[in-house]
Amino acid sequence: MNYITWAPNPVIFKLGFLELRWYSLFFVGSFLIGYFIVKKIFIKEGKDAKALDDLLIYALLGAIIGARIVHCFFY
């Protein structure tokens, strides 16, 4: 029986020691898409966009630090 082995390369491109990986592209992309969606909601509701910028920074830091902590505890 023939099996298909699917092992995609996790690296999009490599420039010297710098590597851009798929998961990092999707991670940043999801935050940017979420930012623009919530920004439209903030504008529609008449809220201050400065608060959204602060929220994005806190969400990014929380996600990165939280992911690292979970990785250290469980892996």
Buried (B, 14 or more C-beta within 10 A) or exposed (E): EEEEEEEEEEEEEEEEEEEEBEEEEEBEEEBEEEBEEBBEEBEEEEEEEEEBEEEBEEBBEEEEEEEEEEEEEEE
